[in-house]
Amino acid sequence: DAGDYTCVATNDAGVVERSLTLTLQSPPVITVEPVETVIEAGATAMLNCQANGEPPPTIKWSRQGHSVANDERVTVLSNGSLRIVAAQKEDTAEYECVARNLMGSVLVKVPLTVQGGPSHAKGSIIGNINDMEFGVAFLNATVTDSPDSQTRVIQAKITNVPWNLGPAMRKLVSLLSPVYWTTAKEIGEAVNGFTLTDAVFKRETQVEFATGEILRMTHIARGMDSDGALLLDVVVSGHLLQLQSVADLSVKDYTEDYIQTGPGQLYAHSTHLFSADGVSVPYTWNHTITYDHTKGKMPFLVETLHASSIATEYSPLEETVAFKIHASIAKGDRSNQCPDGFGLDSVGPYCSDVDECETRDTCQHECRNTLGSYQCVCPAGYRL
């Protein structure tokens, strides 16, 4: 019945008319509902919301009960949509679209999830391995979701690797540890390196082979560039177990335990195997990670990173080492208990290193404390 009406009065002396508009007011009705959205950090989120009603309703957005204010990143558009550019992990929340007029209001809720991290990585690797300087090698990696979305897939290529080092570097998956820790698929409430540190951290790594070789690496992660790439610099020095270029090599699945040892401090370690021509060789590595303590700490004392489906090859023609690895991170098996070698510091809480050299008579001669463990050392001329 709403519309324009005209009343016309007529007699022999003439005609007179008056016009009016009949408006029927109605409460708002949402006509376009926002849908649950999952995007990568750095991308733009668009949450659409439109409504009809009389008078025409106004649309406002709130986040968990608090009004969303326009700023350089967040804008409510004239059509009622909410746009968030350069989305950040902190934007993850439940948003409410509220349409309101004189007759009432209507609300619809929608979750927005901003994921784990850089879409690719790039950096340089310098140093010496087996007493050979190898100039500057270049790392480039891409990060994608696996088909089942249970892991992130890291595909990396290191270029400018000399032929006399390439075969041995096939097993050096720890070169990629900053990349796969930063981008690992987050399971449950666990956080990866990007969520925890914004991809700004320093990592000291030591790799030890059962055959005695030791290699040390320093990784400097400098955050993300405008294209969403993790920026990384690596310095390596020490020795690798040499392999023949024709050796058939496979790296087994493994896990890394990340332990919160203090504000802005983590310790991680892993023991696993690679096999060359069917012969299994164990090796271990450990990491100490430092980052801005104001970023907080992991939600668990211990988180476990799972690395699987590892493929690696060296191309002597191109002088490149290629890696492929699936990575996810979840709370540890005993996520709120400190592992052996660590004691609970209730201040954090953190897992502080236990100095075994002070607490018990562990060695007949010299005892050297290490993170989570200790070493016994014999005098010169003797061996353990």
Secondary structure as a PSIPRED ss2 file (coil, helix, strand):
# PSIPRED VFORMAT (PSIPRED V4.0)

   1 D C   1.000  0.000  0.000
   2 A C   1.000  0.000  0.000
   3 G E   0.000  0.000  1.000
   4 D E   0.000  0.000  1.000
   5 Y E   0.000  0.000  1.000
   6 T E   0.000  0.000  1.000
   7 C E   0.000  0.000  1.000
   8 V E   0.000  0.000  1.000
   9 A E   0.000  0.000  1.000
  10 T E   0.000  0.000  1.000
  11 N E   0.000  0.000  1.000
  12 D C   1.000  0.000  0.000
  13 A C   1.000  0.000  0.000
  14 G E   0.000  0.000  1.000
  15 V E   0.000  0.000  1.000
  16 V E   0.000  0.000  1.000
  17 E E   0.000  0.000  1.000
  18 R E   0.000  0.000  1.000
  19 S E   0.000  0.000  1.000
  20 L E   0.000  0.000  1.000
  21 T E   0.000  0.000  1.000
  22 L E   0.000  0.000  1.000
  23 T C   1.000  0.000  0.000
  24 L C   1.000  0.000  0.000
  25 Q C   1.000  0.000  0.000
  26 S E   0.000  0.000  1.000
  27 P E   0.000  0.000  1.000
  28 P E   0.000  0.000  1.000
  29 V E   0.000  0.000  1.000
  30 I E   0.000  0.000  1.000
  31 T E   0.000  0.000  1.000
  32 V E   0.000  0.000  1.000
  33 E C   1.000  0.000  0.000
  34 P C   1.000  0.000  0.000
  35 V C   1.000  0.000  0.000
  36 E C   1.000  0.000  0.000
  37 T E   0.000  0.000  1.000
  38 V E   0.000  0.000  1.000
  39 I E   0.000  0.000  1.000
  40 E E   0.000  0.000  1.000
  41 A C   1.000  0.000  0.000
  42 G C   1.000  0.000  0.000
  43 A C   1.000  0.000  0.000
  44 T C   1.000  0.000  0.000
  45 A E   0.000  0.000  1.000
  46 M E   0.000  0.000  1.000
  47 L E   0.000  0.000  1.000
  48 N C   1.000  0.000  0.000
  49 C C   1.000  0.000  0.000
  50 Q E   0.000  0.000  1.000
  51 A E   0.000  0.000  1.000
  52 N E   0.000  0.000  1.000
  53 G E   0.000  0.000  1.000
  54 E E   0.000  0.000  1.000
  55 P C   1.000  0.000  0.000
  56 P C   1.000  0.000  0.000
  57 P C   1.000  0.000  0.000
  58 T E   0.000  0.000  1.000
  59 I E   0.000  0.000  1.000
  60 K E   0.000  0.000  1.000
  61 W E   0.000  0.000  1.000
  62 S E   0.000  0.000  1.000
  63 R E   0.000  0.000  1.000
  64 Q C   1.000  0.000  0.000
  65 G C   1.000  0.000  0.000
  66 H E   0.000  0.000  1.000
  67 S E   0.000  0.000  1.000
  68 V C   1.000  0.000  0.000
  69 A C   1.000  0.000  0.000
  70 N C   1.000  0.000  0.000
  71 D C   1.000  0.000  0.000
  72 E C   1.000  0.000  0.000
  73 R C   1.000  0.000  0.000
  74 V E   0.000  0.000  1.000
  75 T E   0.000  0.000  1.000
  76 V E   0.000  0.000  1.000
  77 L C   1.000  0.000  0.000
  78 S C   1.000  0.000  0.000
  79 N C   1.000  0.000  0.000
  80 G C   1.000  0.000  0.000
  81 S C   1.000  0.000  0.000
  82 L E   0.000  0.000  1.000
  83 R E   0.000  0.000  1.000
  84 I E   0.000  0.000  1.000
  85 V C   1.000  0.000  0.000
  86 A C   1.000  0.000  0.000
  87 A C   1.000  0.000  0.000
  88 Q C   1.000  0.000  0.000
  89 K H   0.000  1.000  0.000
  90 E H   0.000  1.000  0.000
  91 D H   0.000  1.000  0.000
  92 T C   1.000  0.000  0.000
  93 A E   0.000  0.000  1.000
  94 E E   0.000  0.000  1.000
  95 Y E   0.000  0.000  1.000
  96 E E   0.000  0.000  1.000
  97 C E   0.000  0.000  1.000
  98 V E   0.000  0.000  1.000
  99 A E   0.000  0.000  1.000
 100 R E   0.000  0.000  1.000
 101 N E   0.000  0.000  1.000
 102 L C   1.000  0.000  0.000
 103 M C   1.000  0.000  0.000
 104 G E   0.000  0.000  1.000
 105 S E   0.000  0.000  1.000
 106 V E   0.000  0.000  1.000
 107 L E   0.000  0.000  1.000
 108 V E   0.000  0.000  1.000
 109 K E   0.000  0.000  1.000
 110 V E   0.000  0.000  1.000
 111 P E   0.000  0.000  1.000
 112 L E   0.000  0.000  1.000
 113 T E   0.000  0.000  1.000
 114 V E   0.000  0.000  1.000
 115 Q E   0.000  0.000  1.000
 116 G C   1.000  0.000  0.000
 117 G C   1.000  0.000  0.000
 118 P C   1.000  0.000  0.000
 119 S C   1.000  0.000  0.000
 120 H E   0.000  0.000  1.000
 121 A E   0.000  0.000  1.000
 122 K E   0.000  0.000  1.000
 123 G E   0.000  0.000  1.000
 124 S E   0.000  0.000  1.000
 125 I E   0.000  0.000  1.000
 126 I E   0.000  0.000  1.000
 127 G E   0.000  0.000  1.000
 128 N E   0.000  0.000  1.000
 129 I E   0.000  0.000  1.000
 130 N C   1.000  0.000  0.000
 131 D C   1.000  0.000  0.000
 132 M E   0.000  0.000  1.000
 133 E E   0.000  0.000  1.000
 134 F E   0.000  0.000  1.000
 135 G E   0.000  0.000  1.000
 136 V E   0.000  0.000  1.000
 137 A E   0.000  0.000  1.000
 138 F E   0.000  0.000  1.000
 139 L E   0.000  0.000  1.000
 140 N E   0.000  0.000  1.000
 141 A E   0.000  0.000  1.000
 142 T E   0.000  0.000  1.000
 143 V E   0.000  0.000  1.000
 144 T E   0.000  0.000  1.000
 145 D E   0.000  0.000  1.000
 146 S C   1.000  0.000  0.000
 147 P C   1.000  0.000  0.000
 148 D C   1.000  0.000  0.000
 149 S C   1.000  0.000  0.000
 150 Q C   1.000  0.000  0.000
 151 T C   1.000  0.000  0.000
 152 R E   0.000  0.000  1.000
 153 V E   0.000  0.000  1.000
 154 I E   0.000  0.000  1.000
 155 Q E   0.000  0.000  1.000
 156 A E   0.000  0.000  1.000
 157 K E   0.000  0.000  1.000
 158 I E   0.000  0.000  1.000
 159 T E   0.000  0.000  1.000
 160 N C   1.000  0.000  0.000
 161 V C   1.000  0.000  0.000
 162 P C   1.000  0.000  0.000
 163 W C   1.000  0.000  0.000
 164 N C   1.000  0.000  0.000
 165 L C   1.000  0.000  0.000
 166 G H   0.000  1.000  0.000
 167 P H   0.000  1.000  0.000
 168 A H   0.000  1.000  0.000
 169 M H   0.000  1.000  0.000
 170 R C   1.000  0.000  0.000
 171 K C   1.000  0.000  0.000
 172 L C   1.000  0.000  0.000
 173 V H   0.000  1.000  0.000
 174 S H   0.000  1.000  0.000
 175 L H   0.000  1.000  0.000
 176 L H   0.000  1.000  0.000
 177 S H   0.000  1.000  0.000
 178 P H   0.000  1.000  0.000
 179 V H   0.000  1.000  0.000
 180 Y H   0.000  1.000  0.000
 181 W H   0.000  1.000  0.000
 182 T H   0.000  1.000  0.000
 183 T H   0.000  1.000  0.000
 184 A C   1.000  0.000  0.000
 185 K E   0.000  0.000  1.000
 186 E E   0.000  0.000  1.000
 187 I C   1.000  0.000  0.000
 188 G C   1.000  0.000  0.000
 189 E C   1.000  0.000  0.000
 190 A C   1.000  0.000  0.000
 191 V C   1.000  0.000  0.000
 192 N C   1.000  0.000  0.000
 193 G H   0.000  1.000  0.000
 194 F H   0.000  1.000  0.000
 195 T H   0.000  1.000  0.000
 196 L H   0.000  1.000  0.000
 197 T H   0.000  1.000  0.000
 198 D C   1.000  0.000  0.000
 199 A C   1.000  0.000  0.000
 200 V E   0.000  0.000  1.000
 201 F E   0.000  0.000  1.000
 202 K E   0.000  0.000  1.000
 203 R E   0.000  0.000  1.000
 204 E E   0.000  0.000  1.000
 205 T E   0.000  0.000  1.000
 206 Q E   0.000  0.000  1.000
 207 V E   0.000  0.000  1.000
 208 E E   0.000  0.000  1.000
 209 F E   0.000  0.000  1.000
 210 A C   1.000  0.000  0.000
 211 T C   1.000  0.000  0.000
 212 G C   1.000  0.000  0.000
 213 E C   1.000  0.000  0.000
 214 I E   0.000  0.000  1.000
 215 L E   0.000  0.000  1.000
 216 R E   0.000  0.000  1.000
 217 M E   0.000  0.000  1.000
 218 T E   0.000  0.000  1.000
 219 H E   0.000  0.000  1.000
 220 I E   0.000  0.000  1.000
 221 A E   0.000  0.000  1.000
 222 R E   0.000  0.000  1.000
 223 G E   0.000  0.000  1.000
 224 M E   0.000  0.000  1.000
 225 D C   1.000  0.000  0.000
 226 S C   1.000  0.000  0.000
 227 D C   1.000  0.000  0.000
 228 G C   1.000  0.000  0.000
 229 A E   0.000  0.000  1.000
 230 L E   0.000  0.000  1.000
 231 L E   0.000  0.000  1.000
 232 L E   0.000  0.000  1.000
 233 D E   0.000  0.000  1.000
 234 V E   0.000  0.000  1.000
 235 V E   0.000  0.000  1.000
 236 V E   0.000  0.000  1.000
 237 S E   0.000  0.000  1.000
 238 G E   0.000  0.000  1.000
 239 H C   1.000  0.000  0.000
 240 L C   1.000  0.000  0.000
 241 L C   1.000  0.000  0.000
 242 Q C   1.000  0.000  0.000
 243 L C   1.000  0.000  0.000
 244 Q C   1.000  0.000  0.000
 245 S C   1.000  0.000  0.000
 246 V C   1.000  0.000  0.000
 247 A C   1.000  0.000  0.000
 248 D C   1.000  0.000  0.000
 249 L E   0.000  0.000  1.000
 250 S E   0.000  0.000  1.000
 251 V E   0.000  0.000  1.000
 252 K C   1.000  0.000  0.000
 253 D C   1.000  0.000  0.000
 254 Y E   0.000  0.000  1.000
 255 T E   0.000  0.000  1.000
 256 E E   0.000  0.000  1.000
 257 D E   0.000  0.000  1.000
 258 Y E   0.000  0.000  1.000
 259 I E   0.000  0.000  1.000
 260 Q E   0.000  0.000  1.000
 261 T E   0.000  0.000  1.000
 262 G E   0.000  0.000  1.000
 263 P C   1.000  0.000  0.000
 264 G C   1.000  0.000  0.000
 265 Q E   0.000  0.000  1.000
 266 L E   0.000  0.000  1.000
 267 Y E   0.000  0.000  1.000
 268 A E   0.000  0.000  1.000
 269 H E   0.000  0.000  1.000
 270 S E   0.000  0.000  1.000
 271 T E   0.000  0.000  1.000
 272 H E   0.000  0.000  1.000
 273 L E   0.000  0.000  1.000
 274 F E   0.000  0.000  1.000
 275 S E   0.000  0.000  1.000
 276 A E   0.000  0.000  1.000
 277 D C   1.000  0.000  0.000
 278 G C   1.000  0.000  0.000
 279 V E   0.000  0.000  1.000
 280 S E   0.000  0.000  1.000
 281 V E   0.000  0.000  1.000
 282 P E   0.000  0.000  1.000
 283 Y E   0.000  0.000  1.000
 284 T E   0.000  0.000  1.000
 285 W E   0.000  0.000  1.000
 286 N E   0.000  0.000  1.000
 287 H E   0.000  0.000  1.000
 288 T E   0.000  0.000  1.000
 289 I E   0.000  0.000  1.000
 290 T E   0.000  0.000  1.000
 291 Y E   0.000  0.000  1.000
 292 D C   1.000  0.000  0.000
 293 H H   0.000  1.000  0.000
 294 T H   0.000  1.000  0.000
 295 K H   0.000  1.000  0.000
 296 G C   1.000  0.000  0.000
 297 K C   1.000  0.000  0.000
 298 M C   1.000  0.000  0.000
 299 P C   1.000  0.000  0.000
 300 F C   1.000  0.000  0.000
 301 L C   1.000  0.000  0.000
 302 V E   0.000  0.000  1.000
 303 E E   0.000  0.000  1.000
 304 T E   0.000  0.000  1.000
 305 L E   0.000  0.000  1.000
 306 H E   0.000  0.000  1.000
 307 A E   0.000  0.000  1.000
 308 S E   0.000  0.000  1.000
 309 S E   0.000  0.000  1.000
 310 I E   0.000  0.000  1.000
 311 A E   0.000  0.000  1.000
 312 T E   0.000  0.000  1.000
 313 E E   0.000  0.000  1.000
 314 Y E   0.000  0.000  1.000
 315 S E   0.000  0.000  1.000
 316 P C   1.000  0.000  0.000
 317 L C   1.000  0.000  0.000
 318 E C   1.000  0.000  0.000
 319 E C   1.000  0.000  0.000
 320 T E   0.000  0.000  1.000
 321 V E   0.000  0.000  1.000
 322 A E   0.000  0.000  1.000
 323 F E   0.000  0.000  1.000
 324 K E   0.000  0.000  1.000
 325 I E   0.000  0.000  1.000
 326 H E   0.000  0.000  1.000
 327 A E   0.000  0.000  1.000
 328 S E   0.000  0.000  1.000
 329 I E   0.000  0.000  1.000
 330 A E   0.000  0.000  1.000
 331 K E   0.000  0.000  1.000
 332 G C   1.000  0.000  0.000
 333 D C   1.000  0.000  0.000
 334 R C   1.000  0.000  0.000
 335 S C   1.000  0.000  0.000
 336 N C   1.000  0.000  0.000
 337 Q C   1.000  0.000  0.000
 338 C C   1.000  0.000  0.000
 339 P C   1.000  0.000  0.000
 340 D C   1.000  0.000  0.000
 341 G C   1.000  0.000  0.000
 342 F E   0.000  0.000  1.000
 343 G E   0.000  0.000  1.000
 344 L E   0.000  0.000  1.000
 345 D E   0.000  0.000  1.000
 346 S C   1.000  0.000  0.000
 347 V C   1.000  0.000  0.000
 348 G C   1.000  0.000  0.000
 349 P C   1.000  0.000  0.000
 350 Y E   0.000  0.000  1.000
 351 C E   0.000  0.000  1.000
 352 S E   0.000  0.000  1.000
 353 D E   0.000  0.000  1.000
 354 V C   1.000  0.000  0.000
 355 D C   1.000  0.000  0.000
 356 E H   0.000  1.000  0.000
 357 C H   0.000  1.000  0.000
 358 E H   0.000  1.000  0.000
 359 T H   0.000  1.000  0.000
 360 R C   1.000  0.000  0.000
 361 D C   1.000  0.000  0.000
 362 T C   1.000  0.000  0.000
 363 C C   1.000  0.000  0.000
 364 Q C   1.000  0.000  0.000
 365 H C   1.000  0.000  0.000
 366 E E   0.000  0.000  1.000
 367 C E   0.000  0.000  1.000
 368 R E   0.000  0.000  1.000
 369 N E   0.000  0.000  1.000
 370 T E   0.000  0.000  1.000
 371 L C   1.000  0.000  0.000
 372 G C   1.000  0.000  0.000
 373 S E   0.000  0.000  1.000
 374 Y E   0.000  0.000  1.000
 375 Q E   0.000  0.000  1.000
 376 C E   0.000  0.000  1.000
 377 V E   0.000  0.000  1.000
 378 C C   1.000  0.000  0.000
 379 P C   1.000  0.000  0.000
 380 A C   1.000  0.000  0.000
 381 G C   1.000  0.000  0.000
 382 Y C   1.000  0.000  0.000
 383 R C   1.000  0.000  0.000
 384 L C   1.000  0.000  0.000
